């Protein structure tokens, strides 16, 4: 993806969130220059992978296959072993009409997917086999505390206000229903680490390769390592 394209998506997403009265934390709008001046006090943002996350899954067509995410809070995989650790995460997602997130499951993350407003969210579901393929068995899920059973590959419609609990190893694929509008999606889950916890049914690129044709509007969380150097800041302040 081009950096200029990512910048446009960020601005469009920020505008949509503002219209939906969903406010992002202040660090969402730190520029690359601002990040260069940040010290060790910001380490949790980097370590917990908080912030902007935009991907086209290697499709080259974000509007057709892609997803906008912003991680608001998160622990780390190490904290899962600590009874008093931060073992939860929260994200906001924006799903456009017809925009598909490819079929995948998570090894350790259980998540509630919540339609916070806008259009309808369509979620297609399968159990997984021991070989990590698609099972032919019926799928049982909790939709706002009510148990529902769907056939393998069945599609659940989440209307504004609806939510579903997706357990580990449950394959899911989702998109915004056509002619219902862009969807504001909330995600509340166990600790999230997309570097190690995703199993995609088909090989895809989870993180985009970026063509740097412009300065970043704001940083993706994968950009932090290029701009955030707390050791240099600390040395300059000593």
N, C-alpha and C positions, 0 to 999 in steps of 0.2 A: 504494500500500500504506500502511496505517496504521503509525505508529511503534510502537504497542503490539503489532501483529502481528509486526513485525520483531524486537522485543525477545523475544517468545515463541520465534520461530524460532532466534534466537541462543542462548537458554538451552537449548532442546531439542538444538541442534547441539553445543553445548559438552558437554552430558551424554552424547550419543552418542559423541563423540570420546573422552571420558574412559573410557567403557565399552570402547571399542576400543583403549584404551591408546595413543592418538595425542595427543600433547601439543602445544598451541599455544605460540608464543613469548609472553614476558611482555607485550609491547605490545598483544596481543589484548585484554587486560582493563583497559587504561587507560580511565578514564571521561572524559566531556567536560570536567570540571573539571581532571583531570590533564593533558589535552591543552592546556588554556589556559596551563599552566605550563611547557610544553616549549619548548626553544630550538632553535637551528640544528643542534645535534647530531642531531636527529631528521629532518632534511630528506630523507634517503634513503628513509625510510618513505613520505613523501608523494610524492616525485618518482617513485618506482618503483611506486606504487599498491599497496603492501602492505596486507594486512588483510582485513576482512570485506567480502563482496560477496554480496548476496542480491537476487534478482530474480524477479518473476512474468512477465517479458517482456510486460507490459501486459495480461495475461490477466484479471486480477482474481481469479484462483483459483490460488494458489501450489501447493497440493497436486496440482493437475492439470497445470499448465504452470508450471514454475519450477525454480530451482536455487540451492543454497547452495554458495558457494565461499569459500575463504580463501587469499589469495596470501601465501606464506611468504617467497619470495625472487623477485627479478626485476631485470632491467636496464632500460634505456630504449631507445627506438628509435634514439637518437643513438649509443648504444654499439655497435650493430650495425655501424657503420662503423669502429669502432676494433678492430684486431686483438687488442688486449689488454683489450677491454671485457668487462663482464659480459653475455654474450649468451644466457643461459639463464634459466629461470623454473621455479618449482615451486608447485603449488597442491594443496590438498586439497578435494575435493568430497563432498557428501552427496547421494545420489540416492534418493528414496523410491520405493516400489513404484508403478508406473504413472505416475510423475511425468515428464513429457516436457520435454526441452530441444529447441526447434524446430530444423528443418533449416538448417544454415549451413556455411560453410567459412571458412578464414583465408587472407588474402593472403600473409603472410610466415611465419606461425608453423607449424612442424612440431611435433607433440606425440605423446608416448607417453601413452596412457590405460591406467591400471593398476587392476585390481580388487584393492583391498587387504583386502577382507573383507566379510562380511555376505552379501547376496543376489547374484543374477546381474545383470550389466549387459548390456542389449540395445542394440546399435548398428546402425542402418540406414545403408547407404552407397551413394553415387552418385558417379561422376565428374562433373565440370562441363563444360559446353560453352564455346566461346569467348565466347558471349553470356551466360555465367554462369547458364545453365539447367541442368536435369538431363539428363545424357547417358544414352544407352541401352546403352552399352558395359559389358562386364564390369569389375569392380573387383578390383584386385590389391593386397593388403595383407600386411604382415609381422606375424604373431602370435607373439610371443616368438621371433623369428628364423626362423619357418617360414612360407613364402609360401603364402597362401590366395587363391583366386579365387572371387568371388561374382558372381551376376548383378546387374545394376543394380537398386538397391532391396533387395538381399539383406540379411539381418539376421545379424549376428555375435553369438554369445553369449559374453560374458567371465565366466567363473566365478572365484571367489576365487583369486588368484595369477596369473591370465591378464593379458596386456597386448597392446595393438595400437599400431602406429605409424601415425598419420594425417598424411599429407603435405599440402602446401599445395594449395588449390583442390579438396580432396576433401570433398564434401558429407557431413555426418553428422548424425544425429538419434539421441538416446539416451534410455533410461528404465530404471527398475528393474523386473525381471521380477516379475510378480504372484506372491504366495504364496512368495517366497524371502527376503524381508526387505529392510530398508534397506541400501544399498550404500555402503561407504567407498571412494572413488575417489581415486587419486593422479594428478596430471598433471605430467609433466616435459617441458619444451618450450624452444623458442627464446623470446626476449623476448616478453612478452605486453602488448599495449595494446588493450584492448577498445573504446577510443574510436574507433579507426581501422582495426582489422585484422579486423573481422567482416563477412561477407557473408551475411545471412539471405535465404533463398529468398523468404519472404513478409515484408512490412513488420511489424516488431514494435518494442516499446519495450525496448531493452537494459537501461536503468537506470530503476527505478521512480520515479514521482512520489510523494512521501511526504506523507501527511497527518500533521502534527505534533500528535497527540493525547496524547503522553506524552513524558517525557524519554528520550533514548536510553540503553539499557543500556550499549552500547559503540558506537563510531563505525563506520559504513561508511566505506570509503576515500573515497567521494564527499563525506563530511561534513567531512573534514579542513579544507577551506578556510574553514569557518564557525567553527572553534574553535582552529585552530593559527595563531598569530600570533607567529612567532619574533622579528620586529622589535620588538614591544612588550615581549616578555620580555627581549630583549637590552638595550633601553633602560632597563628597570627595574633591571637588574643593574649598569649602568654607574655 
